[in-house]
Amino acid sequence: MHDVTTTGVSPQLQRLRDDYPVFRIEGARATPGPGGVTLEFAFAAGELRFRPAVELAGLTRDETATITTPTARRMIRALAIIEAFSYWKALCSPVIEVALPAPDAAELDWWRSFWPGAMGEFFYRNGIDYTVPGDLAQSLAGGGRFLEVRRTILPELLRLNAAGHPNGHTPFSAYLAIAAMLAGYLRGSEFVAAGNSRSDDEPNVESYLGHPVNHQWTKSYEFETALAAYRDRWLPGAPQYSSPLRPLYELQIIASLSDDIDGYLRTASCNRVRGEGWCRACAKCAWVFLATAALFGHELAVRKTGGDMFADPALAGLYAEMAGLRGSKPFECTGSEDEVRTAIRAVGQGHVPDDLPTLAACLRAPAITAARPLNALLADWGRDVLVPAALLPRVRRYGPG
């Protein structure tokens, strides 16, 4: 991880800001149906209009009856704001205007504090300085009006992306969190659960404009704490959102699957081929291969991914970045640097470095030889204050508690 400073506004970004000075969130409407609720949003910038719709499926007609309560309407407004980021990012308007029922000053401050973490990767990778006074201000005006989330990106946005407009990571996990809370509220649930882990807390870049940049920020403890505060203050009756796996590292979660290796072998999470196998070239594949080899053996890792990633020297640099030995942590959902170092050390035991060409340089690094032993990391336990008490005993089976 390293510090980064901004180098100013690019000509493209300045042109977009001049052409689209205001991005307006004009409306958010919820329509109950026989199998769920359809949410329709309305955004505008200059001559452009976007009308995305999202379906929350799997709800009964009785469960959708409370969709018009103040708590439900506030969550729908929150979803509209987060959905808008996917379209705003193509234009980077300096002002976002939310023409929905106006929040108070404290809630507006909450949304302003949401920006750096939720959109940090987008700002960093596009060189955007969001700290300039008056820039990216949110001007709000009064007026306006097991869950499956079916969401598609409008072709209008895809055309802007294809034309070279700014693109990048948006806080989709935050969107899923609030959508799950809305569905849980309609169902009368006490809490809704996500599968985020302790590993999600680690930033990819230590500091950009004074803030860390974390690809997984909307899966982090910091975000979960902020969302809990938002719920407690502005969402009466809404369920608690929690990640029961929060005290555990990804390595511990994968280790918990040791009783169902056949099931584990059937899972796939490569973002490049999307559930159809493994590309064996990205950071996520590299992490899954490493974790599998450390926990269940090299042969099983080869079976899972369909190839031997430790035999490809071209991946050496990627593993060095994942272990924090050079550059920045890749912008992928992987284990923490500590986990990567521990796993590399575990895999290298009983080998000389050159036995594993991909890991040879890492295995010679002092940071790897000094890494925690695998058993010590698997016995660790993180913060559990946000985990519902009813679920803690189940999770404690995989850590000391």
C-alpha positions in Angstrom: 0.0 0.0 0.0 1.2 3.5 -0.7 0.1 7.2 -0.6 -1.1 8.9 -3.8 -1.6 12.6 -4.6 -3.8 14.0 -7.3 -2.4 15.7 -10.4 -5.3 18.0 -11.4 -8.4 17.8 -13.6 -8.1 16.1 -17.0 -9.4 17.8 -20.1 -12.1 15.1 -20.5 -13.3 15.5 -16.9 -13.4 19.3 -17.2 -15.4 19.1 -20.4 -17.9 16.7 -18.8 -18.3 19.0 -15.8 -18.9 22.0 -18.1 -21.4 20.0 -20.2 -23.2 18.4 -17.3 -23.0 20.8 -14.3 -25.9 19.2 -12.4 -26.9 15.5 -12.1 -30.4 15.4 -10.8 -32.1 12.5 -9.0 -35.6 13.4 -9.9 -37.7 10.5 -8.6 -38.1 7.1 -7.0 -41.3 5.1 -7.2 -42.3 1.7 -5.8 -45.0 -0.3 -7.4 -46.2 -3.5 -5.6 -47.0 -6.5 -7.7 -48.0 -10.1 -7.2 -44.5 -11.4 -6.7 -42.6 -8.4 -5.3 -42.0 -4.7 -5.7 -40.7 -2.8 -8.7 -38.6 0.2 -8.0 -38.3 2.9 -10.7 -35.8 5.7 -10.6 -35.5 8.9 -12.7 -32.2 10.7 -13.3 -31.3 13.6 -15.5 -28.2 15.5 -16.6 -28.4 18.0 -19.4 -30.3 16.4 -22.2 -29.7 12.9 -20.9 -32.5 11.0 -19.1 -32.1 7.6 -17.3 -35.0 5.5 -16.1 -33.6 2.3 -14.5 -35.9 -0.1 -12.8 -35.1 -2.8 -10.2 -37.3 -5.7 -9.1 -37.3 -7.1 -5.6 -38.7 -10.5 -6.2 -39.9 -13.2 -3.7 -42.3 -11.0 -1.7 -46.0 -11.8 -1.1 -48.7 -9.2 -1.7 -49.3 -8.9 2.1 -45.5 -8.2 2.6 -45.6 -5.4 0.1 -48.4 -3.6 1.8 -46.0 -1.4 3.9 -44.0 -0.1 1.0 -45.5 3.4 1.5 -44.4 3.9 5.1 -41.8 6.6 6.0 -39.2 4.0 6.7 -39.7 2.2 3.4 -39.7 5.5 1.5 -36.5 6.5 3.1 -34.8 3.3 2.1 -36.1 3.7 -1.4 -34.6 7.1 -1.6 -31.3 5.7 -0.3 -31.4 3.1 -3.1 -32.1 5.8 -5.7 -29.0 7.7 -4.5 -26.8 4.7 -4.7 -28.2 3.6 -8.0 -27.5 7.1 -9.3 -23.8 6.6 -8.8 -23.7 4.1 -11.7 -24.9 6.8 -14.0 -23.3 9.8 -12.5 -19.9 8.3 -12.9 -20.1 8.6 -16.7 -20.6 12.3 -16.4 -18.9 13.4 -13.1 -21.2 16.4 -12.6 -19.9 18.7 -9.9 -23.3 18.9 -8.3 -25.7 16.1 -7.4 -29.3 17.4 -6.8 -31.6 15.1 -4.9 -35.2 16.3 -5.7 -36.8 13.9 -3.2 -38.1 14.5 0.3 -35.3 16.5 1.9 -33.2 15.0 4.7 -32.1 17.0 7.6 -28.6 18.4 7.9 -27.3 15.3 9.9 -28.5 12.9 7.3 -26.9 15.0 4.5 -23.7 14.8 6.5 -24.0 11.0 6.6 -24.3 10.9 2.8 -21.3 13.2 2.4 -19.2 10.9 4.6 -20.3 8.0 2.5 -18.6 9.4 -0.7 -14.9 8.8 0.1 -15.3 5.1 1.0 -18.1 4.1 -1.4 -16.6 5.8 -4.5 -13.0 5.9 -3.4 -11.8 3.4 -6.0 -13.5 5.2 -8.8 -12.1 8.6 -7.7 -8.6 7.1 -7.4 -8.5 5.2 -10.7 -9.9 8.2 -12.6 -7.7 10.8 -10.8 -10.6 12.8 -9.5 -10.1 15.2 -6.6 -13.4 15.1 -4.7 -12.0 17.3 -1.9 -12.1 20.6 -3.8 -14.5 23.0 -1.9 -17.9 23.0 -3.6 -17.1 20.0 -5.8 -19.4 17.0 -5.8 -21.7 18.9 -3.5 -25.1 17.4 -2.8 -27.8 20.1 -3.2 -31.1 18.8 -1.9 -34.5 20.3 -2.7 -37.9 19.5 -1.3 -40.8 17.8 -3.1 -41.1 14.7 -5.2 -42.3 11.6 -4.0 -34.2 -14.3 0.6 -34.4 -11.8 -1.6 -33.7 -11.7 -5.3 -32.6 -8.3 -6.7 -33.1 -8.1 -10.5 -31.1 -5.2 -11.8 -29.9 -4.3 -15.2 -27.7 -1.5 -16.6 -29.5 0.7 -19.1 -28.2 0.6 -22.7 -27.9 4.4 -22.5 -25.1 4.0 -19.9 -23.4 1.2 -21.8 -23.2 3.5 -24.9 -21.6 6.2 -22.7 -19.1 3.6 -21.5 -18.3 2.5 -25.0 -17.7 6.1 -26.0 -14.9 6.5 -23.5 -16.8 8.2 -20.6 -15.4 7.6 -17.1 -16.2 4.2 -15.7 -15.3 2.1 -12.7 -16.3 0.6 -9.4 -19.5 1.7 -7.7 -20.9 0.6 -4.2 -23.1 -2.2 -5.3 -22.7 -4.1 -2.0 -24.3 -1.0 -0.3 -27.1 -1.2 -2.7 -27.7 -4.9 -1.9 -27.5 -4.2 1.8 -30.2 -1.6 1.8 -32.3 -3.6 -0.7 -32.1 -6.6 1.7 -33.0 -4.3 4.6 -36.1 -3.1 2.7 -37.2 -6.6 1.9 -36.6 -7.6 5.5 -38.6 -4.6 6.7 -41.5 -5.6 4.4 -41.3 -9.2 5.8 -41.1 -8.2 9.4 -37.6 -9.7 9.9 -35.5 -8.9 12.9 -32.2 -8.9 11.0 -30.8 -9.6 7.5 -27.4 -11.3 7.0 -24.6 -10.8 4.6 -21.4 -12.9 4.1 -18.8 -10.3 4.5 -15.6 -11.1 6.3 -12.7 -9.5 8.3 -10.6 -9.7 5.2 -12.8 -7.0 3.6 -11.6 -4.3 5.9 -8.1 -4.0 4.4 -7.6 -1.1 1.9 -5.9 -1.4 -1.4 -4.2 2.0 -1.3 -3.3 3.4 2.1 -4.1 7.0 1.3 -5.6 9.0 -1.6 -6.5 12.6 -0.8 -6.3 11.7 2.9 -8.5 8.7 2.7 -7.8 5.0 2.3 -9.1 3.3 -0.9 -10.7 0.0 -0.4 -12.3 -2.0 -3.2 -14.4 -3.7 -0.7 -15.3 -0.7 1.5 -19.1 -1.4 1.3 -18.4 -4.9 2.7 -16.2 -3.5 5.6 -16.8 -3.1 9.3 -16.6 0.7 8.9 -19.5 0.7 6.4 -21.5 -1.8 8.5 -21.1 0.4 11.5 -22.1 3.5 9.5 -25.2 1.7 8.2 -26.2 0.6 11.7 -26.0 4.2 12.8 -28.1 5.3 9.8 -30.7 2.6 10.7 -30.8 3.5 14.4 -31.4 7.2 13.6 -33.5 7.3 10.5 -35.0 3.8 9.8 -37.4 2.9 12.7 -38.5 -0.6 12.5 -35.9 -1.6 9.9 -34.1 -4.9 10.5 -30.5 -5.0 11.6 -28.0 -5.6 8.8 -25.1 -7.8 9.8 -22.3 -10.0 8.5 -22.1 -12.9 10.9 -18.8 -14.0 9.4 -17.2 -10.6 10.2 -14.9 -12.0 12.9 -13.4 -14.5 10.5 -10.7 -14.1 7.8 -11.5 -15.6 4.3 -9.0 -18.4 5.1 -11.0 -19.4 8.1 -14.2 -19.3 6.1 -12.7 -21.5 3.4 -11.3 -23.9 6.0 -14.8 -24.3 7.5 -15.8 -26.0 4.2 -13.4 -28.9 4.9 -16.4 -31.3 5.6 -17.8 -30.7 2.1 -14.9 -30.7 -0.3 -17.0 -31.8 -3.2 -19.3 -28.8 -2.7 -16.3 -26.5 -2.4 -14.9 -27.8 -5.7 -18.1 -26.9 -7.4 -18.0 -23.2 -6.5 -16.5 -20.6 -8.8 -15.9 -16.9 -8.3 -13.7 -15.6 -11.1 -15.1 -12.2 -12.2 -13.7 -12.6 -15.7 -15.6 -15.8 -16.7 -18.5 -15.2 -14.3 -19.3 -18.7 -12.9 -18.1 -20.6 -15.9 -14.7 -21.6 -14.5 -11.5 -19.9 -13.8 -9.3 -17.6 -15.9 -6.2 -18.5 -13.8 -4.8 -15.0 -14.5 -6.6 -12.6 -12.2 -6.1 -11.8 -8.5 -9.2 -13.6 -7.4 -8.2 -16.8 -9.2 -4.7 -16.4 -7.7 -6.1 -16.0 -4.2 -8.5 -19.0 -4.4 -5.7 -21.2 -5.8 -3.3 -20.1 -3.0 -5.9 -20.5 -0.2 -7.0 -23.9 -1.5 -3.4 -25.1 -1.7 -2.6 -23.9 1.8 -5.6 -25.4 3.4 -6.3 -28.6 1.4 -3.2 -29.2 -0.7 -1.7 -28.3 -4.0 -3.3 -31.2 -5.9 -6.8 -30.1 -4.8 -6.1 -26.5 -5.9 -5.2 -27.8 -9.4 -8.4 -29.8 -9.4 -10.5 -26.8 -8.4 -9.1 -24.3 -11.0 -8.2 -26.7 -13.8 -4.5 -25.8 -13.9 -1.3 -25.2 -11.8 -1.0 -21.5 -11.1 2.2 -22.1 -9.1 3.9 -23.3 -12.3 3.4 -20.0 -14.1 6.2 -17.5 -13.5 4.1 -14.8 -15.2 2.0 -14.7 -12.0 4.9 -13.9 -9.7 4.4 -10.2 -9.7 0.7 -10.6 -9.0 1.4 -12.7 -5.9 4.0 -10.2 -4.8 1.4 -7.4 -5.0 -1.2 -9.5 -3.1 1.4 -10.1 -0.3 2.2 -6.4 0.0 5.8 -6.9 -1.3 5.5 -4.4 -4.1 3.0 -2.0 -5.6 -0.7 -1.9 -4.4 -3.0 -4.7 -3.5 -5.0 -5.6 -6.6 -8.5 -4.2 -6.8 -10.2 -7.6 -6.4 -12.0 -9.5 -3.6 -9.1 -11.4 -2.0 -7.7 -12.2 1.3 -5.7 -9.7 3.3 -1.9 -9.2 3.0 -1.4 -11.1 6.2 -3.5 -14.0 4.9 -1.6 -14.1 1.6 1.7 -14.1 3.4 0.6 -16.9 5.8 -0.7 -19.0 3.0 2.5 -18.6 0.9 4.5 -19.6 3.9 2.3 -22.6 4.5 2.5 -23.7 0.8 6.3 -23.3 0.8 6.9 -25.6 3.8 8.8 -28.7 2.7 9.9 -27.0 -0.6 12.9 -25.0 -1.8 11.7 -21.8 -3.4 12.5 -22.9 -6.9 10.1 -25.8 -6.6 7.3 -23.3 -7.0 8.3 -20.9 -9.8 5.4 -18.5 -9.2 6.2 -18.1 -5.5 10.0 -18.4 -5.5 10.6 -14.6 -5.0 7.9 -14.4 -2.4 9.3 -17.4 -0.4 12.7 -15.7 -0.2 11.2 -12.4 1.2 11.7 -11.8 4.9 8.0 -10.7 5.2 7.0 -14.2 4.2 9.4 -16.1 6.3 8.2 -14.0 9.3 4.5 -14.5 8.6 2.2 -16.0 11.1 1.9 -19.8 11.0 -1.3 -21.0 9.4 -2.7 -22.5 12.6 -2.2 -19.3 14.5 -4.2 -17.3 11.9 -6.9 -19.9 11.7 -7.3 -19.5 15.5 -7.7 -15.7 15.4 -10.9 -13.8 16.0 -12.0 -10.3 15.0 -14.7 -7.9 16.1 -18.1 -9.4 16.7 -20.1 -6.5 18.3 -22.4 -6.3 15.2 -23.1 -10.0 15.0 -26.5 -11.0 16.3 -26.2 -12.9 19.5 -28.3 -15.7 18.2 -25.7 -16.4 15.5 -22.5 -16.0 17.5 -22.3 -19.6 18.8 -22.4 -21.0 15.2 -19.7 -18.6 14.0 -17.5 -19.3 17.1 -17.0 -22.9 15.9 -14.4 -21.5 13.5 -12.5 -19.3 15.9 -11.7 -19.0 19.6 -14.4 -16.5 20.3 
